[in-house]
Each structure stands twice: as structure tokens, then as C-alpha cells.
């Protein structure tokens, strides 16, 4: 079994993406932090440390994706932090890419920078949302990251969508 993996985390400069990049880097994996701003990805990779490095990649621009792929080379794991797939294309992708494993994480409300638009209502909104969940709080980036790392490490899991939502689907 391979002891070190190459993990590309697209949209890995903040929130859930950054939290996902940190554990593999800490254990010695080659982590590539991807994001639109070359300076920011380099800075975040430096802060994460280990073998982490940054690469500029805009997931909405095919030329950017191609340039990043050429710069990065082979990878073992791809984490699309900002991606969203409906079930049907996800299922097709899983079958088409086999034996490459394809899994998804569906997060609930997670306290990240993306919620900064709530302004001074942010904390009240988060407290209210958390109180309505069986776990009694909203998610943290590390909650989602630990599930992604589990999926990276578990070689027998594929074609699954893991809900990390504090039980929101139950209430």
C-alpha cells in the first residue's frame, strides 16, 4: 500500500477546503491547494506546511484546469470543495471512472467565511440553525474535513454521498 498520497484540494484556501487539506499535509501527504488566486494559494500552502504547495486553478475555466493539470501531474485524490452534483450524474460518474473511487460529501450549515454576508445577524442565525439540529450546533469545517479524509483513506468506499449535516435531514 502506498504510504504517501498526492491530494489536490480545489477551493482549498478557506473553510471546508482548507480544513480538508490540513490533515493529509500533517501526516506527510503531498497536498496541492488549488484556488483562483495564485498568491493566496501559495500563502495558504505555506501556512499548512509539510509538502503542501499551491496551484492557481479556476474550476469554471477549461484553460485554467488544463494548465493546472499540466503543472500538477498525477494525483491520487481529488477533492472538489466547491462542487455540487445531483445524484444521477454522480452515479454515472462513479461507474464511468471505476476503478477510481468517487464519493461526495453533502454538508449542512457550516460556519465558514461564506456566511460573512449575514453581517451582524450571522451569530444569531447560526445559533438558531444549530438549535434546530439534533446535535445542537452548526457544523465546523473540521467536521466536514474528517469525513473527506475518511473517504480518502477508505479504499472500499465508492459511489456514496455522505451527509454531514448534524441530522438536518431528520428534522
ChimeraX attribute file (.defattr): number of C-alpha atoms within 10 A of each C-alpha:
attribute: neighborCount
match mode: 1-to-1
recipient: residues
	/A:1	3
	/A:2	4
	/A:3	7
	/A:4	13
	/A:5	18
	/A:6	21
	/A:7	23
	/A:8	25
	/A:9	24
	/A:10	25
	/A:11	24
	/A:12	28
	/A:13	26
	/A:14	19
	/A:15	20
	/A:16	25
	/A:17	25
	/A:18	23
	/A:19	21
	/A:20	26
	/A:21	30
	/A:22	23
	/A:23	17
	/A:24	22
	/A:25	23
	/A:26	15
	/A:27	13
	/A:28	16
	/A:29	19
	/A:30	21
	/A:31	28
	/A:32	26
	/A:33	31
	/A:34	31
	/A:35	23
	/A:36	18
	/A:37	15
	/A:38	13
	/A:39	13
	/A:40	18
	/A:41	25
	/A:42	21
	/A:43	16
	/A:44	20
	/A:45	26
	/A:46	15
	/A:47	12
	/A:48	21
	/A:49	15
	/A:50	17
	/A:51	17
	/A:52	26
	/A:53	22
	/A:54	25
	/A:55	25
	/A:56	23
	/A:57	24
	/A:58	18
	/A:59	18
	/A:60	9
	/A:61	9
	/A:62	11
	/A:63	12
	/A:64	15
	/A:65	15
	/A:66	13
	/A:67	13
	/A:68	17
	/A:69	14
	/A:70	10
	/A:71	11
	/A:72	15
	/A:73	8
	/A:74	11
	/A:75	14
	/A:76	12
	/A:77	18
	/A:78	15
	/A:79	24
	/A:80	17
	/A:81	22
	/A:82	12
	/A:83	12
	/A:84	11
	/A:85	11
	/A:86	7
	/A:87	13
	/A:88	8
	/A:89	10
	/A:90	18
	/A:91	17
	/A:92	11
	/A:93	17
	/A:94	17
	/A:95	15
	/A:96	11
	/A:97	10
	/A:98	11
	/A:99	9
	/A:100	13
	/A:101	20
	/A:102	23
	/A:103	18
	/A:104	22
	/A:105	21
	/A:106	13
	/A:107	18
	/A:108	17
	/A:109	18
	/A:110	23
	/A:111	18
	/A:112	13
	/A:113	10
	/A:114	10
	/A:115	14
	/A:116	12
	/A:117	9
	/A:118	12
	/A:119	8
	/A:120	9
	/A:121	10
	/A:122	14
	/A:123	14
	/A:124	11
	/A:125	13
	/A:126	18
	/A:127	13
	/A:128	14
	/A:129	15
	/A:130	19
	/A:131	13
	/A:132	15
	/A:133	18
	/A:134	14
	/A:135	13
	/A:136	14
	/A:137	19
	/A:138	21
	/A:139	20
	/A:140	17
	/A:141	18
	/A:142	18
	/A:143	18
	/A:144	24
	/A:145	23
	/A:146	16
	/A:147	17
	/A:148	23
	/A:149	16
	/A:150	11
	/A:151	21
	/A:152	20
	/A:153	13
	/A:154	11
	/A:155	10
	/A:156	7
	/A:157	13
	/A:158	18
	/A:159	17
	/A:160	16
	/A:161	14
	/A:162	15
	/A:163	16
	/A:164	20
	/A:165	22
	/A:166	21
	/A:167	14
	/A:168	18
	/A:169	11
	/A:170	8
	/A:171	7
